[in-house]
Amino acid sequence: MPDILIEWDRVSCGIELLDLWTGRLVSPVRTVPFLKISKRIDHGWVLHFCPQGISIYKPETYHYYRTREKAEAHAMRWARAHWETIPKA
């Protein structure tokens, strides 16, 4: 199994950084962004999976977590199993 590496980019609105990150694979292939992690008002975290790339027109699934680290760990496990199906950049 190849090494999986996810690159997280923080989203901004003008000069203000938001509690929202998008993720894409950079190893073993470079993909379109297909993950989103955002902070909830109750201080939990939401991980959004968008297997065909982030878009308002494509289906996504989401899961709730207490910490961002747990959300990222789930994203890594999912990416290891499905990395070949994610569209390349």
Backbone torsions as a table, in degrees:
resi	resn	phi	psi	omega
1	MET	NA	132.7	-179.6
2	PRO	-71.8	159.6	175.0
3	ASP	-70.9	132.5	-179.8
4	ILE	-103.9	130.2	177.9
5	LEU	-132.7	123.7	178.6
6	ILE	-105.1	131.6	176.3
7	GLU	-101.5	126.2	-179.7
8	TRP	-105.5	129.6	176.9
9	ASP	-117.2	128.3	179.1
10	ARG	-80.8	135.7	-177.7
11	VAL	-88.9	141.1	177.6
12	SER	-123.8	157.7	175.2
13	CYS	-122.9	97.6	-172.5
14	GLY	71.4	-122.8	178.6
15	ILE	-97.0	-6.5	-177.8
16	GLU	-91.1	127.2	176.0
17	LEU	-80.8	137.5	179.3
18	LEU	-98.4	163.4	173.4
19	ASP	-86.1	58.2	-178.2
20	LEU	-143.1	130.0	177.8
21	TRP	-126.4	145.9	171.9
22	THR	-111.3	148.9	-177.6
23	GLY	-128.2	145.9	176.6
24	ARG	-143.0	156.3	173.9
25	LEU	-79.5	140.0	172.4
26	VAL	-119.4	-10.4	176.0
27	SER	-151.1	133.9	10.1
28	PRO	-82.4	-12.6	175.4
29	VAL	-132.8	160.0	175.4
30	ARG	-94.4	126.7	-175.9
31	THR	-118.8	171.4	171.4
32	VAL	-71.3	159.3	174.7
33	PRO	-61.8	130.2	-177.8
34	PHE	-134.2	2.8	179.7
35	LEU	-128.2	148.0	171.0
36	LYS	-136.5	136.4	172.1
37	ILE	-123.3	128.1	179.8
38	SER	-136.1	151.3	179.5
39	LYS	-86.5	137.5	178.5
40	ARG	-89.9	163.4	-179.9
41	ILE	-64.6	-26.3	178.6
42	ASP	-88.5	13.8	176.9
43	HIS	75.3	7.9	170.8
44	GLY	-83.2	-175.3	-178.1
45	TRP	-131.3	149.0	177.8
46	VAL	-121.2	131.4	175.2
47	LEU	-108.9	121.7	178.6
48	HIS	-105.1	126.6	173.8
49	PHE	-100.6	126.0	177.3
50	CYS	-127.3	79.3	-170.4
51	PRO	-57.7	-23.3	179.5
52	GLN	-100.5	9.5	-178.3
53	GLY	106.0	151.3	-177.6
54	ILE	-69.4	125.2	-180.0
55	SER	-164.8	148.1	177.0
56	ILE	-74.7	-12.7	-176.8
57	TYR	-98.0	-7.7	-176.8
58	LYS	-108.7	146.7	-177.8
59	PRO	-67.2	151.2	175.8
60	GLU	-141.5	157.8	173.0
61	THR	-120.8	158.6	-178.8
62	TYR	-144.8	156.1	-179.0
63	HIS	-138.5	150.3	-179.5
64	TYR	-105.1	144.3	-179.3
65	TYR	-140.7	157.9	176.4
66	ARG	-79.7	-31.3	-178.2
67	THR	-129.5	155.6	177.3
68	ARG	-66.3	-35.2	-179.6
69	GLU	-60.6	-40.5	178.5
70	LYS	-67.5	-37.2	177.0
71	ALA	-64.2	-44.0	179.2
72	GLU	-65.1	-36.9	178.4
73	ALA	-63.9	-41.0	177.5
74	HIS	-65.4	-41.5	177.5
75	ALA	-59.1	-41.1	-179.6
76	MET	-65.8	-44.0	178.5
77	ARG	-61.6	-43.7	-179.7
78	TRP	-63.7	-44.3	-178.5
79	ALA	-63.3	-37.1	177.8
80	ARG	-60.9	-36.8	-177.3
81	ALA	-82.7	-26.3	-171.0
82	HIS	-123.8	12.9	-171.7
83	TRP	-58.8	-29.9	-177.3
84	GLU	-74.1	-17.2	-176.9
85	THR	-94.4	-8.2	-177.7
86	ILE	-81.1	134.0	-179.2
87	PRO	-61.0	136.8	179.3
88	LYS	-78.5	150.9	-179.6
89	ALA	-78.1	NA	NA
